[in-house]
Amino acid sequence: MNNDRVLENNVDDNSNPNLVSHLSMINDVSKISAMQKNDNNKTNNVIPLCLNQYTKYFQSVSKDFLFKYCACCYFKNAEAIILEETDKIKSKFDIQTSVECVNIIKNEIVVSNMKTILEMESCGVVYMLKNKQDDDLKWMYKFLSSVNGGVKVMFDGMRPYFHEVGTSVVIRKNGNSDVKTCVQNLLDLKGKFDNLKVNLFNNDTLFDEIVGDEFDHFLKLNSSMPKYLSTFIDEKLRKGKYTYIKNNPDADIDKVIYMIKYLNNKATFEHYYQIHLSNRLLHCKSVNMDNENKMISKLDNAYGNGSLLFISKLKGMVKDKFVQSKIIMSTYKEYVYVSTCILGVTKSFAFDLDVHVITPVNWPVDPKTIQEIPSFGMCVFKEFKTIYEKHNRKKKLMLLPQFGTVELNAIFYGKPSPVKCFEEEIPTLKNKRDERMVQLVVTTYQMSVLDLFNDYNTLTYEEIQSKTKIPKESLIKALQDMMEFGDQLQNLLQKIPIGKNINLTDKFYVNETFQSI
């Protein structure tokens, strides 16, 4: 029997080979497979021809499906036809030919149109995500998992959605974005993506990679993101409690660490994190060594071996605060005890002193900062310096006033009745009033400014800057925090003319009616 003639007659009877009954082709190929066992040489060219017709038929089917069905229905019908044809094929073909036929069905109906279907504007994966069609997405993921490369094409099709929602979070419509709102929305977005991964996509690591790529993209769109993420962590650790989402604070931090991993400008994040850490360690009473070390460990895991120097500096800062400084202060307190209780020396120790000795290489400090410290403050520092250098002969101690805080008792002269005065007038104290003492916690810069008002009733900004030599930006911040725009020290100082902006000739005076908040 001529095997070539069997196929040729079958094809010639149909003017359109795409409309040939595939069942008839199955019967033909089945006969050929059986004969192949007896006469392999004569069937070598017949099977490829038959499979070619099989391919054309399912190309026609796939085109028909494209016009009829939405994305999910397309794949459900594709699955049904694959299962149906597989059952027919198994009973008629040898194993090798059966595998080839099944691959043809999958390639022509699923693989060749997969990208087009998944990206359909009115029913593709982006549409399904926006309309929360979770059941359909879950089914589609399961189905495409059986198709080579199917899951990746599906996840890639979701990228426009990730772009859109991510961009709307990091850049608000008016072009502005505050740290609390921005980071909170990012946490919500990461939580949403995590839920998709767990509930719909079987914890697929490929989904994590796609989401990571998208975070890498839209975190670049806001240059403030490194600062925002550092500020968020600072807020968490500074207050000793979690202020944004109460339910699972550790998960919050883990999400932020995930974002840091994908930051393009990690150097900026490192800069702000060191500044925030230094302020926590030196000024925050609730700071906790275990919490700080835990955070450093998380950052270390996120960075890998990418920034050993940065992690080393953070560990050095924590060590300076909780280990080295305690040892040094213990030595100093022993000296003070001997001097005051045994030797009776009291003049040099009129203040309670708590010193943090830090290693400049680890901390974000400017050792060249010059400031005129009040004489009573310098007296205490020089006494401590003498003791320190006596026990550490190879080290040189330098005062860094930008990090210091002072608790002081300020004397105010009563609370007079409010007297209305013109903006350019400075209130005068005509009547004798009772003294009242208020305890203040101020920075070293603010202490230097306030000390000037022991000798002057009013001072211009230019005079204050000249006498204290505090850097311009630091001085302006110190003054504004003691004006009506501050927090704990609000309205301690008054300025003429009224306003937040500070000019060289603006005058300052102490508000005698100040009350601590």
Disulfide bonds with the S-S distance in Angstrom:
none
